[in-house]
Amino acid sequence: MQNGPLILIIEDEPGIAEILEAYLRHDGFRTEHALNGRLGMEYLQRLRPALVLLDIRLPGQNGIDILQTIRGEYAVPVIMLTALTDDVNKLLSLRLGADDYISKPFNPAEVVARVHAVLRRSSTAAAPASLVTVGQLLIDHEMHAVMVAGVDGGHTPIPLTLTEFRLLAFLAKQPKRCFSRDELIESCLPESDALNRVIDSHLSKLRRKLQDAGCDGLIETVRGVGYRLWPSH
């Protein structure tokens, strides 16, 4: 009987889903399959899986819309399954908070390896137990949460995707040090096919969220080099 992490597969092609389930179960995972986004969201809410494999081209509500819904409510890692030539949707998926993508047709064994990699990144990102303070920000590695301190002494959470959290936590390890895009990819998205422009997209969205929370200018771009965290106080 399988007792490993639960993987939710949202895929409208039963043959593909059956192959993925077979490989994942052989590797010790539990699986659940949803044929469409509506059922997938029901399973996500009820079962709280460790990771979601989400096909982009679904009938009715497509995978991009479902990803946006997931990111608005859950911090679960998401790997997108995309067509080989679907570059626009690949980049859009990462920009909207997907943790990785895999192009079809794919090797099922590679999918299992990517699942392990994303789950490993998700768990190691939360490994340090200390609470890191950078300016107004409080980064709780154990709770995998980021909060901004208010003038009244309270703390307001900032909803971040897993990738955004990893990037912010990595930059916060050495405030004021400039990290190159390659360093950020290697440390925060090591097993993905992410390009420099994808890191730029993740950091752009992270900046907007920090700005909305009253932490404008915290992440600086160093032209021709990369990015750094520069707390004003």
Residue frames as a rotation matrix with the C-alpha (Angstrom) as fourth column:
MET 1
0.575 0.818 0.000 0.00
0.818 -0.575 0.000 0.00
0.000 0.000 -1.000 0.00
GLN 2
-0.195 -0.662 0.724 1.38
0.625 -0.653 -0.428 3.39
0.756 0.369 0.541 -1.01
ASN 3
0.561 0.368 -0.742 1.93
0.815 -0.401 0.418 5.92
-0.144 -0.839 -0.525 1.76
GLY 4
-0.561 -0.827 0.045 4.08
0.811 -0.538 0.230 8.53
-0.166 0.166 0.972 -0.03
PRO 5
-0.685 0.274 -0.675 3.13
-0.143 -0.959 -0.243 12.09
-0.714 -0.070 0.696 -0.96
LEU 6
0.160 0.843 0.513 -0.10
0.637 0.309 -0.706 12.50
-0.754 0.440 -0.488 -2.92
ILE 7
-0.878 -0.408 -0.252 0.27
0.033 -0.576 0.817 13.77
-0.478 0.709 0.519 -6.50
LEU 8
0.216 0.976 -0.034 -2.82
0.180 -0.074 -0.981 15.20
-0.960 0.205 -0.192 -8.20
ILE 9
-0.840 -0.431 0.329 -2.85
0.358 0.014 0.933 14.81
-0.407 0.902 0.142 -11.99
ILE 10
0.198 0.878 -0.436 -5.22
-0.054 -0.434 -0.899 17.15
-0.979 0.202 -0.038 -13.87
GLU 11
-0.802 -0.515 -0.301 -5.16
-0.411 0.112 0.905 15.73
-0.433 0.850 -0.302 -17.40
ASP 12
0.139 0.973 -0.185 -7.99
-0.809 0.003 -0.588 15.12
-0.572 0.232 0.787 -19.89
GLU 13
0.168 -0.134 -0.977 -6.26
-0.763 0.610 -0.215 12.26
0.625 0.781 0.000 -21.73
PRO 14
0.828 0.257 0.499 -6.83
-0.545 0.579 0.606 9.06
-0.134 -0.774 0.619 -19.69
GLY 15
0.826 -0.540 -0.164 -3.99
0.399 0.764 -0.507 7.20
0.399 0.354 0.846 -21.41
ILE 16
-0.036 -0.859 0.511 -1.41
-0.038 -0.510 -0.859 9.81
0.999 -0.051 -0.014 -20.40
ALA 17
0.206 0.189 0.960 -2.79
-0.902 -0.343 0.261 9.98
0.378 -0.920 0.100 -16.88
GLU 18
0.979 0.196 0.056 -2.66
-0.203 0.916 0.347 6.19
0.017 -0.351 0.936 -16.49
ILE 19
0.453 -0.885 -0.112 1.00
0.490 0.352 -0.798 6.08
0.745 0.306 0.593 -17.53
LEU 20
-0.185 -0.514 0.838 1.91
-0.406 -0.736 -0.541 8.89
0.895 -0.441 -0.072 -15.14
GLU 21
0.535 0.464 0.707 0.04
-0.830 0.133 0.541 7.22
0.157 -0.876 0.456 -12.29
ALA 22
0.945 -0.185 -0.268 1.78
0.180 0.983 -0.042 3.91
0.271 -0.008 0.962 -12.94
TYR 23
0.078 -0.990 0.116 5.25
0.409 -0.074 -0.909 5.46
0.909 0.118 0.400 -12.86
LEU 24
-0.156 -0.101 0.983 4.52
-0.655 -0.734 -0.179 7.63
0.740 -0.671 0.048 -9.83
ARG 25
0.756 0.504 0.417 3.02
-0.646 0.479 0.594 4.76
0.100 -0.719 0.688 -7.85
HIS 26
0.731 -0.571 -0.372 5.96
0.412 0.806 -0.426 2.54
0.543 0.158 0.825 -8.74
ASP 27
-0.293 -0.886 0.359 8.17
0.229 -0.430 -0.874 5.21
0.928 -0.174 0.329 -7.14
GLY 28
-0.666 0.008 -0.746 6.13
0.729 0.220 -0.648 5.25
0.159 -0.975 -0.153 -3.93
PHE 29
-0.932 0.361 0.043 3.76
-0.364 -0.925 -0.110 8.16
-0.001 -0.118 0.993 -4.57
ARG 30
-0.311 0.931 0.193 0.01
0.625 0.353 -0.696 8.11
-0.716 -0.096 -0.692 -4.13
THR 31
-0.997 -0.043 0.066 -1.98
0.079 -0.599 0.797 9.57
0.006 0.800 0.600 -7.03
GLU 32
-0.053 0.997 -0.047 -5.37
0.454 -0.018 -0.891 10.99
-0.889 -0.069 -0.452 -7.87
HIS 33
-0.874 -0.242 0.421 -6.57
0.472 -0.217 0.854 11.85
-0.116 0.946 0.304 -11.38
ALA 34
0.015 0.866 -0.500 -9.02
0.178 -0.494 -0.851 14.54
-0.984 -0.077 -0.162 -12.48
LEU 35
-0.115 0.009 0.993 -10.20
0.953 0.282 0.108 14.78
-0.280 0.959 -0.041 -16.09
ASN 36
0.216 0.239 0.947 -10.97
0.583 -0.810 0.072 18.50
0.784 0.536 -0.314 -15.94
GLY 37
-0.640 -0.575 0.510 -10.27
0.046 -0.691 -0.722 21.63
0.767 -0.439 0.468 -13.95
ARG 38
0.138 0.779 0.611 -13.53
-0.739 -0.330 0.588 21.67
0.659 -0.533 0.530 -12.01
LEU 39
0.892 0.170 -0.418 -12.93
0.071 0.862 0.502 18.19
0.446 -0.478 0.757 -10.64
GLY 40
-0.001 -0.987 -0.163 -9.26
0.608 0.129 -0.783 18.98
0.794 -0.100 0.600 -10.14
MET 41
-0.486 -0.134 0.864 -10.06
-0.404 -0.842 -0.358 21.95
0.775 -0.523 0.355 -7.90
GLU 42
0.625 0.743 0.239 -12.52
-0.615 0.280 0.737 19.81
0.481 -0.608 0.632 -5.91
TYR 43
0.697 -0.441 -0.565 -9.80
0.510 0.859 -0.041 17.20
0.504 -0.260 0.824 -5.33
LEU 44
-0.313 -0.875 0.370 -7.26
0.328 -0.465 -0.823 19.90
0.891 -0.137 0.432 -4.47
GLN 45
-0.136 0.350 0.927 -9.52
-0.731 -0.667 0.144 21.40
0.668 -0.658 0.347 -1.82
ARG 46
0.793 0.592 0.144 -10.51
-0.542 0.578 0.610 18.04
0.278 -0.562 0.779 -0.36
LEU 47
0.861 -0.433 -0.267 -7.29
0.438 0.898 -0.043 16.03
0.259 -0.080 0.963 -0.61
ARG 48
0.818 -0.574 -0.042 -4.59
-0.508 -0.754 0.416 18.73
-0.271 -0.319 -0.908 -0.26
PRO 49
0.865 -0.498 0.070 -1.99
0.471 0.754 -0.457 16.99
0.174 0.428 0.887 -2.46
ALA 50
0.296 -0.863 -0.410 1.76
0.495 -0.229 0.839 17.52
-0.817 -0.451 0.359 -2.11
LEU 51
-0.710 -0.533 -0.460 2.06
-0.167 -0.508 0.845 18.52
-0.684 0.677 0.272 -5.79
VAL 52
0.475 0.878 0.051 -0.11
-0.039 0.079 -0.996 19.07
-0.879 0.472 0.072 -8.87
LEU 53
-0.779 -0.526 0.342 0.68
0.321 0.134 0.937 17.96
-0.539 0.840 0.065 -12.43
LEU 54
0.148 0.884 -0.443 -1.47
0.114 -0.461 -0.880 20.26
-0.982 0.080 -0.169 -14.55
ASP 55
-0.332 -0.163 0.929 -2.07
0.909 0.208 0.361 20.00
-0.252 0.964 0.079 -18.30
ILE 56
-0.824 0.000 -0.567 -2.35
-0.054 -0.996 0.078 23.36
-0.565 0.095 0.820 -20.06
ARG 57
-0.716 0.538 -0.445 -4.73
-0.615 -0.185 0.767 22.28
0.330 0.823 0.463 -22.83
LEU 58
-0.852 0.516 0.088 -7.84
0.333 0.664 -0.670 21.16
-0.405 -0.541 -0.737 -20.98
PRO 59
-0.427 0.781 0.455 -11.46
0.628 -0.106 0.771 21.30
0.651 0.615 -0.446 -22.19
GLY 60
0.678 0.719 -0.153 -13.47
0.639 -0.474 0.606 24.21
0.363 -0.509 -0.781 -20.83
GLN 61
0.917 -0.392 0.070 -11.29
-0.365 -0.758 0.540 26.05
-0.159 -0.521 -0.839 -18.33
ASN 62
0.606 -0.735 -0.304 -7.67
0.030 0.402 -0.915 25.75
0.795 0.546 0.266 -19.52
GLY 63
0.357 -0.538 -0.764 -4.64
0.867 0.494 0.057 25.04
0.347 -0.683 0.643 -17.39
ILE 64
-0.646 -0.594 0.480 -3.47
0.409 -0.800 -0.440 28.66
0.645 -0.088 0.759 -17.28
ASP 65
-0.013 0.742 0.671 -6.77
-0.499 -0.586 0.638 29.76
0.866 -0.327 0.378 -15.72
ILE 66
0.795 0.299 -0.527 -6.64
0.216 0.673 0.707 26.87
0.566 -0.676 0.471 -13.27
LEU 67
-0.139 -0.935 -0.327 -3.07
0.855 0.053 -0.515 27.77
0.499 -0.352 0.792 -12.31
GLN 68
-0.592 -0.028 0.806 -4.18
-0.129 -0.983 -0.130 31.32
0.796 -0.181 0.578 -11.53
THR 69
0.492 0.846 0.209 -6.98
-0.446 0.038 0.894 29.99
0.748 -0.533 0.396 -9.34
ILE 70
0.597 -0.346 -0.724 -4.61
0.641 0.748 0.171 27.65
0.482 -0.566 0.669 -7.51
ARG 71
-0.455 -0.888 0.070 -2.06
0.686 -0.399 -0.608 30.39
0.568 -0.229 0.791 -6.91
GLY 72
-0.289 0.427 0.857 -4.76
-0.387 -0.871 0.304 32.64
0.876 -0.244 0.416 -5.48
GLU 73
0.629 0.695 0.348 -5.67
-0.629 0.194 0.753 30.08
0.456 -0.692 0.559 -2.82
TYR 74
0.967 -0.239 0.090 -2.91
0.158 0.837 0.523 27.49
-0.200 -0.492 0.847 -2.30
ALA 75
0.375 -0.913 -0.159 0.88
-0.862 -0.407 0.302 27.23
-0.341 0.023 -0.940 -1.99
VAL 76
0.577 -0.107 0.810 1.02
0.103 0.993 0.059 23.74
-0.811 0.049 0.584 -3.48
PRO 77
-0.517 -0.794 -0.319 3.82
-0.323 -0.164 0.932 23.18
-0.793 0.585 -0.172 -6.05
VAL 78
0.663 0.744 0.089 2.56
-0.115 0.218 -0.969 22.96
-0.740 0.632 0.231 -9.64
ILE 79
-0.636 -0.764 0.110 4.29
-0.023 0.161 0.987 21.40
-0.771 0.625 -0.120 -12.66
MET 80
0.295 0.744 -0.599 2.70
-0.662 -0.293 -0.690 22.27
-0.689 0.600 0.406 -16.01
LEU 81
-0.264 -0.255 0.930 2.41
0.493 0.793 0.358 19.74
-0.829 0.553 -0.084 -18.83
THR 82
0.254 0.289 -0.923 2.71
-0.445 -0.813 -0.377 21.60
-0.859 0.506 -0.078 -22.14
ALA 83
0.931 0.044 0.363 2.91
0.306 0.451 -0.838 20.96
-0.201 0.891 0.406 -25.86
LEU 84
0.153 -0.981 0.116 6.43
0.916 0.185 0.357 20.94
-0.371 0.051 0.927 -27.25
THR 85
-0.474 -0.328 0.817 5.90
0.742 -0.648 0.171 24.12
0.473 0.687 0.551 -29.31
ASP 86
0.550 0.831 0.081 3.86
0.621 -0.472 0.626 25.97
0.559 -0.294 -0.775 -26.68
ASP 87
-0.445 -0.887 -0.124 6.60
0.752 -0.295 -0.589 28.45
0.486 -0.356 0.798 -25.69
VAL 88
-0.429 0.335 0.839 4.23
-0.284 -0.931 0.227 31.34
0.857 -0.141 0.495 -24.95
ASN 89
0.653 0.756 0.056 2.21
-0.330 0.217 0.919 29.30
0.682 -0.618 0.391 -22.47
LYS 90
0.293 -0.647 -0.704 5.40
0.789 0.580 -0.204 27.89
0.540 -0.496 0.680 -20.92
LEU 91
-0.727 -0.621 0.292 6.64
0.396 -0.727 -0.560 31.38
0.561 -0.291 0.775 -20.08
LEU 92
-0.152 0.766 0.625 3.19
-0.537 -0.595 0.598 32.50
0.829 -0.245 0.502 -19.00
SER 93
0.656 0.385 -0.649 2.91
0.223 0.723 0.654 29.49
0.721 -0.574 0.389 -16.68
LEU 94
-0.155 -0.808 -0.568 6.20
0.910 0.108 -0.401 30.33
0.385 -0.579 0.719 -14.97
ARG 95
-0.750 -0.094 0.655 5.26
0.006 -0.991 -0.135 34.00
0.662 -0.097 0.743 -14.76
LEU 96
0.154 0.928 0.339 2.00
-0.565 -0.199 0.801 33.05
0.811 -0.315 0.493 -13.04
GLY 97
0.125 -0.188 0.974 3.76
-0.990 0.041 0.135 30.90
-0.065 -0.981 -0.181 -10.46
ALA 98
0.939 0.112 -0.326 4.27
-0.167 0.975 -0.145 27.41
0.302 0.191 0.934 -11.89
ASP 99
0.587 -0.742 0.324 7.27
-0.430 0.053 0.901 25.70
-0.686 -0.668 -0.288 -10.32
ASP 100
-0.637 -0.754 0.160 8.32
-0.215 0.373 0.903 23.88
-0.740 0.541 -0.400 -13.48
TYR 101
0.472 0.775 -0.420 7.03
-0.744 0.095 -0.661 22.70
-0.472 0.625 0.622 -16.85
ILE 102
-0.467 -0.530 0.708 7.48
-0.031 0.809 0.586 19.54
-0.884 0.252 -0.394 -18.90
SER 103
-0.278 0.307 -0.910 6.99
-0.919 -0.362 0.159 19.38
-0.280 0.880 0.383 -22.65
LYS 104
0.362 0.458 0.812 4.93
-0.063 0.881 -0.469 16.68
-0.930 0.119 0.348 -24.35
PRO 105
0.764 0.314 -0.563 5.75
-0.057 0.903 0.426 14.09
0.642 -0.293 0.708 -25.50
PHE 106
0.192 -0.689 0.698 7.73
-0.945 -0.321 -0.056 13.30
0.263 -0.650 -0.713 -22.37
ASN 107
-0.396 -0.394 -0.830 9.54
-0.032 0.909 -0.416 10.43
0.918 -0.138 -0.372 -20.74
PRO 108
0.663 0.749 -0.007 7.42
-0.019 0.026 0.999 9.38
0.748 -0.663 0.032 -17.70
ALA 109
0.350 -0.614 -0.707 10.60
0.917 0.379 0.124 8.67
0.192 -0.692 0.696 -15.76
GLU 110
-0.671 -0.574 0.469 11.65
0.503 -0.817 -0.281 12.29
0.545 0.047 0.837 -16.28
VAL 111
0.110 0.800 0.590 8.30
-0.221 -0.559 0.799 13.45
0.969 -0.218 0.115 -14.92
VAL 112
0.796 0.151 -0.586 8.90
0.464 0.470 0.751 11.43
0.389 -0.870 0.304 -11.75
ALA 113
-0.188 -0.950 -0.249 12.41
0.966 -0.133 -0.224 12.93
0.179 -0.283 0.942 -11.46
ARG 114
-0.573 0.029 0.819 11.01
0.110 -0.988 0.112 16.45
0.812 0.154 0.563 -11.85
VAL 115
0.570 0.819 0.063 8.36
-0.037 -0.050 0.998 15.73
0.821 -0.571 0.002 -9.19
HIS 116
0.502 -0.479 -0.720 11.10
0.857 0.387 0.340 14.65
0.115 -0.788 0.605 -6.77
ALA 117
-0.524 -0.801 0.289 13.15
0.767 -0.591 -0.250 17.75
0.371 0.091 0.924 -7.62
VAL 118
-0.245 0.505 0.828 10.31
-0.132 -0.863 0.487 20.22
0.961 0.010 0.278 -7.06
LEU 119
0.798 0.544 -0.259 9.26
0.144 0.245 0.959 18.54
0.585 -0.802 0.118 -3.82
ARG 120
0.180 -0.827 -0.533 12.90
0.976 0.216 -0.005 18.60
0.119 -0.519 0.846 -2.65
ARG 121
-0.654 -0.396 0.645 13.20
0.400 -0.904 -0.149 22.32
0.642 0.160 0.750 -3.43
SER 122
0.207 0.839 0.503 9.95
-0.179 -0.473 0.863 23.01
0.962 -0.269 0.052 -1.63
SER 123
0.836 0.125 -0.534 11.07
0.439 0.432 0.788 21.19
0.329 -0.893 0.307 1.50
THR 124
-0.089 -0.955 -0.284 14.63
0.992 -0.058 -0.116 22.56
0.094 -0.292 0.952 1.60
ALA 125
-0.332 0.021 0.943 13.37
0.224 -0.969 0.101 26.11
0.916 0.244 0.317 1.13
ALA 126
0.580 0.642 0.501 11.66
-0.376 -0.334 0.864 25.74
0.723 -0.690 0.047 4.50
ALA 127
0.313 -0.486 -0.816 14.58
0.585 0.775 -0.238 24.00
0.748 -0.403 0.527 6.22
PRO 128
-0.760 -0.629 0.160 16.07
0.242 -0.503 -0.830 26.91
0.603 -0.592 0.535 8.24
ALA 129
-0.022 0.798 -0.603 14.02
0.945 0.214 0.249 27.38
0.327 -0.564 -0.758 11.40
SER 130
-0.597 -0.299 -0.744 15.08
0.634 -0.745 -0.209 30.93
-0.491 -0.597 0.634 12.14
LEU 131
0.632 0.772 0.067 13.04
0.716 -0.549 -0.430 34.04
-0.295 0.320 -0.900 11.49
VAL 132
-0.470 -0.836 0.281 14.97
0.877 -0.406 0.258 36.38
-0.102 0.368 0.924 9.19
THR 133
0.552 0.601 -0.579 14.32
0.531 -0.788 -0.311 40.12
-0.643 -0.136 -0.754 9.36
VAL 134
-0.569 -0.651 0.503 15.17
0.815 -0.365 0.450 42.35
-0.109 0.666 0.738 6.41
GLY 135
-0.862 0.289 0.417 13.94
-0.168 -0.938 0.304 45.90
0.479 0.192 0.856 6.77
GLN 136
-0.295 0.854 0.427 10.18
-0.950 -0.216 -0.225 45.65
-0.100 -0.473 0.876 7.38
LEU 137
0.275 0.424 -0.863 10.08
-0.650 0.743 0.158 42.05
0.708 0.518 0.480 6.18
LEU 138
-0.108 -0.247 0.963 9.91
-0.817 0.574 0.056 38.97
-0.567 -0.781 -0.264 8.37
ILE 139
0.067 0.040 -0.997 10.80
-0.799 0.601 -0.029 35.78
0.598 0.798 0.072 6.52
ASP 140
0.144 0.099 0.985 9.76
-0.821 0.567 0.063 32.65
-0.552 -0.818 0.163 8.39
HIS 141
-0.512 -0.443 -0.736 11.51
-0.804 0.548 0.231 29.64
0.301 0.710 -0.637 6.82
GLU 142
-0.956 0.147 0.253 9.79
-0.002 0.861 -0.509 27.14
-0.293 -0.487 -0.823 9.07
MET 143
-0.100 0.995 -0.027 6.28
0.179 -0.009 -0.984 28.40
-0.979 -0.103 -0.177 8.26
HIS 144
-0.587 -0.202 0.784 7.25
0.790 0.067 0.609 29.21
-0.175 0.977 0.120 4.66
ALA 145
0.547 0.834 0.074 5.71
0.837 -0.548 -0.011 32.66
0.032 0.068 -0.997 5.10
VAL 146
-0.670 -0.675 0.307 6.63
0.664 -0.731 -0.158 36.30
0.331 0.098 0.939 4.56
MET 147
0.454 0.811 -0.369 5.13
0.891 -0.408 0.200 39.13
0.012 -0.420 -0.907 6.58
VAL 148
-0.300 -0.492 0.818 5.57
0.395 -0.844 -0.363 42.89
0.868 0.214 0.447 6.68
ALA 149
-0.444 0.065 -0.894 5.75
0.888 -0.099 -0.448 44.66
-0.118 -0.993 -0.014 10.03
GLY 150
0.273 0.651 0.708 3.26
0.623 -0.681 0.385 47.48
0.733 0.336 -0.591 10.54
VAL 151
-0.457 -0.440 0.773 3.64
-0.189 -0.801 -0.568 50.67
0.869 -0.405 0.283 12.55
ASP 152
0.349 0.693 0.631 1.11
-0.820 -0.100 0.564 49.30
0.453 -0.714 0.533 15.04
GLY 153
-0.360 -0.595 0.719 3.30
-0.856 0.518 0.001 46.30
-0.372 -0.615 -0.695 15.79
GLY 154
0.518 0.624 0.586 1.17
-0.288 0.772 -0.567 43.90
-0.806 0.125 0.579 13.78
HIS 155
-0.673 -0.738 0.040 2.28
-0.278 0.303 0.911 41.75
-0.685 0.603 -0.410 10.85
THR 156
0.450 0.816 -0.363 0.57
-0.643 0.014 -0.766 41.44
-0.620 0.578 0.531 7.48
PRO 157
-0.007 -0.466 0.885 1.26
0.306 0.841 0.446 38.31
-0.952 0.274 0.137 5.39
ILE 158
-0.082 -0.088 -0.993 2.36
-0.870 -0.479 0.114 38.69
-0.486 0.873 -0.038 1.77
PRO 159
0.655 0.391 0.646 1.00
-0.099 0.893 -0.440 35.90
-0.749 0.224 0.624 -0.48
LEU 160
-0.078 -0.768 -0.636 3.93
-0.935 -0.165 0.314 34.55
-0.346 0.619 -0.705 -2.51
THR 161
0.825 0.186 -0.533 4.31
-0.414 0.842 -0.347 31.58
0.384 0.507 0.772 -4.80
LEU 162
0.843 -0.533 0.076 6.89
0.342 0.639 0.689 28.97
-0.416 -0.554 0.721 -3.86
THR 163
0.226 -0.782 0.580 9.31
0.915 -0.034 -0.402 30.27
0.334 0.622 0.708 -6.47
GLU 164
0.383 -0.030 0.923 8.90
-0.041 -0.999 -0.015 33.87
0.923 -0.032 -0.384 -5.26
PHE 165
0.959 -0.027 0.283 9.49
-0.283 -0.010 0.959 32.75
-0.023 -1.000 -0.017 -1.68
ARG 166
0.618 -0.773 0.141 12.64
0.734 0.632 0.250 30.87
-0.282 -0.052 0.958 -2.65
LEU 167
0.146 -0.562 0.814 14.01
0.679 -0.542 -0.496 33.87
0.720 0.625 0.303 -4.54
LEU 168
0.560 0.121 0.820 13.29
-0.346 -0.865 0.364 36.30
0.753 -0.488 -0.442 -1.70
ALA 169
0.969 -0.187 0.163 14.67
-0.078 0.393 0.916 33.94
-0.236 -0.900 0.367 0.95
PHE 170
0.450 -0.847 0.283 17.83
0.893 0.425 -0.148 33.37
0.005 0.319 0.948 -1.10
LEU 171
0.133 -0.370 0.919 18.43
0.331 -0.858 -0.393 37.11
0.934 0.357 0.008 -1.62
ALA 172
0.742 0.270 0.614 17.78
-0.414 -0.535 0.736 37.70
0.527 -0.801 -0.285 2.08
LYS 173
0.782 -0.514 -0.353 20.60
0.620 0.697 0.359 35.35
0.061 -0.499 0.864 3.08
GLN 174
-0.331 -0.913 -0.237 23.09
0.871 -0.392 0.297 38.05
-0.364 -0.108 0.925 2.09
PRO 175
0.745 0.657 -0.115 21.38
0.581 -0.724 -0.371 41.45
-0.327 0.210 -0.921 1.89
LYS 176
0.665 -0.394 -0.634 23.16
-0.443 -0.892 0.090 44.01
-0.601 0.221 -0.768 -0.31
ARG 177
-0.499 -0.800 0.335 25.10
-0.122 0.447 0.886 41.31
-0.858 0.401 -0.320 -2.16
CYS 178
0.110 0.491 -0.864 24.40
-0.942 -0.225 -0.248 41.21
-0.316 0.841 0.438 -5.90
PHE 179
-0.199 -0.083 0.977 23.47
0.036 0.995 0.091 37.79
-0.979 0.053 -0.195 -7.29
SER 180
-0.823 -0.103 -0.558 23.62
-0.542 -0.150 0.827 37.01
-0.169 0.983 0.067 -11.00
ARG 181
0.217 0.937 -0.274 20.63
-0.976 0.213 -0.046 35.55
0.015 0.277 0.961 -12.82
ASP 182
0.034 -0.277 -0.960 22.55
-0.368 0.890 -0.269 32.29
0.929 0.363 -0.072 -13.25
GLU 183
-0.925 -0.379 0.027 23.12
-0.142 0.281 -0.949 32.06
0.352 -0.882 -0.314 -9.50
LEU 184
-0.443 0.839 0.315 19.42
-0.805 -0.217 -0.553 32.62
-0.396 -0.499 0.771 -8.84
ILE 185
0.365 0.548 -0.753 18.43
-0.832 0.555 0.001 29.96
0.418 0.626 0.658 -11.38
GLU 186
-0.312 -0.599 -0.737 20.93
-0.192 0.800 -0.569 27.47
0.931 -0.036 -0.364 -9.99
SER 187
-0.983 -0.151 0.102 19.88
-0.117 0.093 -0.989 28.02
0.140 -0.984 -0.109 -6.38
CYS 188
-0.519 0.849 0.099 16.12
-0.541 -0.237 -0.807 28.47
-0.661 -0.473 0.582 -6.77
LEU 189
0.662 0.729 -0.173 15.21
-0.594 0.371 -0.714 26.62
-0.456 0.576 0.679 -9.98
PRO 190
-0.236 -0.970 0.058 18.11
-0.695 0.210 0.688 24.20
-0.680 0.122 -0.723 -10.51
GLU 191
-0.600 -0.015 0.800 16.26
0.285 0.930 0.232 21.40
-0.747 0.367 -0.554 -12.33
SER 192
0.513 0.858 -0.019 14.05
0.315 -0.209 -0.926 23.54
-0.798 0.469 -0.378 -14.54
ASP 193
-0.080 -0.476 0.876 14.70
0.996 -0.016 0.082 24.83
-0.025 0.879 0.476 -18.05
ALA 194
0.730 0.478 -0.488 14.23
0.526 -0.849 -0.045 28.42
-0.436 -0.224 -0.872 -16.84
LEU 195
0.071 -0.656 0.752 15.88
0.828 -0.382 -0.411 31.17
0.556 0.652 0.516 -18.85
ASN 196
-0.830 -0.471 -0.299 17.14
0.558 -0.685 -0.468 34.51
0.016 -0.555 0.832 -17.57
ARG 197
-0.722 0.590 0.361 13.96
-0.345 -0.760 0.551 36.24
0.599 0.273 0.752 -18.72
VAL 198
0.183 0.783 -0.594 11.90
0.315 0.526 0.790 33.83
0.932 -0.331 -0.150 -16.61
ILE 199
-0.286 -0.367 -0.885 13.83
0.957 -0.054 -0.286 34.89
0.057 -0.929 0.367 -13.48
ASP 200
-0.984 -0.060 0.168 13.17
0.072 -0.995 0.066 38.49
0.163 0.077 0.984 -14.50
SER 201
-0.258 0.965 0.046 9.44
-0.196 -0.099 0.976 37.74
0.946 0.243 0.215 -14.68
HIS 202
0.219 0.307 -0.926 9.37
0.765 0.535 0.358 36.07
0.605 -0.787 -0.118 -11.25
LEU 203
-0.566 -0.524 -0.637 11.27
0.811 -0.495 -0.313 38.97
-0.151 -0.693 0.704 -9.67
SER 204
-0.857 0.326 0.399 9.06
-0.095 -0.861 0.500 41.54
0.506 0.391 0.769 -11.40
LYS 205
0.148 0.967 -0.205 5.97
0.064 0.198 0.978 39.94
0.987 -0.158 -0.033 -9.89
LEU 206
0.078 -0.213 -0.974 7.68
0.959 0.282 0.015 39.64
0.271 -0.936 0.226 -6.50
ARG 207
-0.897 -0.441 0.014 8.56
0.430 -0.880 -0.202 43.35
0.102 -0.175 0.979 -6.64
ARG 208
-0.457 0.801 0.387 4.93
-0.238 -0.530 0.814 44.26
0.857 0.280 0.433 -7.31
LYS 209
0.404 0.620 -0.673 3.75
0.467 0.493 0.734 42.22
0.787 -0.611 -0.091 -4.35
LEU 210
-0.273 -0.582 -0.766 6.34
0.962 -0.169 -0.214 43.82
-0.005 -0.795 0.606 -2.07
GLN 211
-0.929 -0.042 0.367 5.39
0.118 -0.975 0.186 47.26
0.350 0.216 0.912 -3.38
ASP 212
-0.047 0.996 0.079 1.70
-0.071 -0.082 0.994 46.57
0.996 0.041 0.074 -2.73
ALA 213
0.486 0.172 -0.857 2.67
0.748 0.426 0.509 45.63
0.452 -0.888 0.078 0.84
GLY 214
0.994 -0.062 0.086 4.53
-0.092 -0.904 0.418 48.92
0.052 -0.423 -0.905 1.35
CYS 215
0.380 -0.915 0.135 8.05
0.198 0.223 0.955 47.62
-0.904 -0.336 0.266 0.70
ASP 216
0.994 0.038 0.102 8.87
0.108 -0.239 -0.965 49.48
-0.013 0.970 -0.242 -2.48
GLY 217
0.585 -0.811 -0.010 12.46
-0.644 -0.457 -0.613 49.44
0.493 0.365 -0.790 -3.77
LEU 218
0.609 -0.345 0.714 13.57
-0.543 0.474 0.693 46.48
-0.578 -0.810 0.102 -1.69
ILE 219
0.351 -0.476 0.806 14.85
0.613 0.768 0.186 44.52
-0.708 0.429 0.562 -4.69
GLU 220
0.389 -0.313 -0.866 17.32
-0.520 -0.851 0.074 46.41
-0.761 0.421 -0.494 -6.84
THR 221
0.898 -0.165 0.409 18.49
0.427 0.559 -0.711 45.63
-0.111 0.812 0.572 -10.36
VAL 222
0.170 -0.911 -0.376 22.22
-0.172 -0.403 0.899 45.96
-0.970 -0.088 -0.225 -10.92
ARG 223
0.794 0.271 -0.544 22.53
-0.532 -0.123 -0.838 46.61
-0.294 0.955 0.047 -14.63
GLY 224
0.344 -0.646 -0.681 24.53
-0.702 0.304 -0.643 43.97
0.623 0.700 -0.349 -16.45
VAL 225
-0.743 -0.643 0.188 25.00
-0.586 0.489 -0.646 41.89
0.324 -0.590 -0.740 -13.29
GLY 226
-0.572 0.568 -0.592 21.80
0.511 0.811 0.285 40.78
0.642 -0.140 -0.754 -11.57
TYR 227
0.380 0.816 0.435 19.76
-0.051 -0.451 0.891 41.55
0.924 -0.361 -0.129 -8.46
ARG 228
-0.757 -0.541 -0.367 20.24
0.337 0.157 -0.928 42.34
0.560 -0.826 0.063 -4.80
LEU 229
0.441 0.823 -0.358 18.13
0.752 -0.120 0.649 42.94
0.491 -0.555 -0.672 -1.72
TRP 230
-0.638 -0.675 0.369 18.73
0.434 -0.712 -0.552 46.43
0.636 -0.192 0.748 -0.38
PRO 231
0.228 0.766 -0.601 16.81
0.952 -0.046 0.301 47.20
0.203 -0.641 -0.740 2.82
SER 232
0.177 -0.097 0.979 16.36
0.171 -0.977 -0.128 50.89
0.969 0.190 -0.156 3.49
HIS 233
-0.013 -0.201 0.980 16.48
-0.892 -0.439 -0.102 50.38
0.451 -0.876 -0.173 7.23
